[in-house]
Amino acid sequence: MKDRIAYCGLDCEKCDAYLATINDDQVLREKTAKRWAELNNAPILPEHINCEGCRFDVIKTVFCDSLCGIRQCALKKGVTTCGDCPDLEKCQTVGAIISKCPEALENLNG
């Protein structure tokens, strides 16, 4: 498994927040903040768009750090990713991600 696979199976290396952070791309931060604010009906600002991956002790967005139920569950269970969890197939929380992004399940099983 690649290092930058999130607990849920999403590929951090393809995430706009990750890309904006590692490339210090202010234009991408602004674009991502605007899109995420509209999608989530939340006040997300460009300075909130800084993340290097949810599974490591590095900078994360507020959502990835403390609001993501998937991350909190994985930390509580002590699993590397949801792919290591015996409840993966029946989990509705990560199921919401997998249903929208089948590649996430491939990443978790890979």
Residue pairs with C-beta under 8 A, 6 or more apart in sequence:
1 81
1 83
1 107
1 110
2 11
2 13
2 107
3 53
4 11
4 12
4 13
4 18
4 53
5 11
5 12
5 55
5 81
5 107
5 108
6 12
6 53
6 54
6 55
6 64
6 70
6 71
6 81
7 54
7 55
7 68
7 70
7 71
7 73
7 74
7 79
7 81
7 82
8 68
8 70
8 71
8 81
8 82
8 94
8 97
8 98
8 104
8 108
9 81
9 82
9 83
9 94
9 97
9 98
9 101
9 103
9 104
9 105
9 106
9 107
9 108
10 97
10 101
10 104
10 107
11 103
11 107
12 18
12 51
12 52
12 53
12 54
13 19
15 51
16 28
16 31
16 32
16 35
16 49
17 29
17 32
17 49
17 50
17 51
17 61
17 64
18 51
18 52
18 53
19 25
19 28
20 26
20 28
20 29
20 32
20 49
20 50
21 49
21 50
21 51
21 52
21 59
22 52
26 46
28 49
29 46
29 47
29 49
29 50
30 46
32 46
32 49
33 44
33 45
33 46
33 48
33 49
36 42
36 44
36 49
37 43
37 44
37 45
48 61
48 62
49 61
50 59
50 60
50 61
51 59
51 60
51 61
51 64
52 58
52 59
52 60
53 60
54 60
54 64
54 65
54 68
54 71
55 80
55 81
64 71
65 71
66 72
69 93
70 82
70 93
70 94
70 97
73 93
74 80
74 81
74 82
74 85
77 85
79 85
81 107
81 108
82 88
82 91
82 94
82 108
83 107
83 108
83 109
85 91
88 94
88 108
94 104
97 104
98 104
98 105
